[in-house]
Amino acid sequence: MFIIDFIFEVIGYTTAKLVLPLITFGKVRVQSISSTERGFNWLGFKRATDGSLICQAPMAGSIGLVPWLLVAVFIVTVV
């Protein structure tokens, strides 16, 4: 279980923290790991006071794994 938590929390979260604001032009930000914010919807998002969206940290970990999975599938199918 430690390895799965590491993959989601470190690799996925870090990727989402870097990529989400870039591909959404700053309209979506990722919640900090140490934040205790509540009020996220069932998809893991919440509207901030400035109009942007905040993505909940566990959801960001899942979103951040998508590019890595696509790269792995590409490598497996091409090679």
LINFEN-V913293 format. One record per residue. N is the residue number from 1. RES is the residue in one letter. PHI is phi in radians with two decimals (NA if undefined). Layout:
# LINFEN-V913293
N&RES&PHI  N&RES&PHI
This chain:
# LINFEN-V913293
1&M&NA  2&F&-1.08  3&I&-1.17  4&I&-1.13  5&D&-1.08  6&F&-1.08  7&I&-1.09  8&F&-1.18  9&E&-1.40  10&V&-1.67  11&I&-1.26  12&G&-1.14  13&Y&-1.11  14&T&-1.13  15&T&-1.09  16&A&-1.14  17&K&-1.07  18&L&-1.50  19&V&-1.53  20&L&-0.98  21&P&-1.11  22&L&-1.22  23&I&-1.36  24&T&-1.84  25&F&0.96  26&G&1.46  27&K&-1.40  28&V&-2.14  29&R&-2.07  30&V&-1.85  31&Q&-1.08  32&S&-1.23  33&I&-1.06  34&S&-1.50  35&S&-1.27  36&T&-2.00  37&E&-1.11  38&R&-2.16  39&G&1.62  40&F&-1.41  41&N&-1.35  42&W&-1.21  43&L&-1.51  44&G&1.61  45&F&-2.12  46&K&-2.65  47&R&-1.46  48&A&-1.49  49&T&-1.17  50&D&-1.53  51&G&1.66  52&S&-1.42  53&L&-1.81  54&I&-1.97  55&C&-1.66  56&Q&-1.13  57&A&-0.98  58&P&-1.11  59&M&-1.18  60&A&-1.10  61&G&-1.07  62&S&-1.22  63&I&-1.14  64&G&-1.19  65&L&-1.41  66&V&-1.02  67&P&-1.06  68&W&-1.17  69&L&-1.16  70&L&-1.12  71&V&-1.12  72&A&-1.11  73&V&-1.12  74&F&-1.08  75&I&-1.11  76&V&-1.17  77&T&-1.36  78&V&-1.46  79&V&-1.46
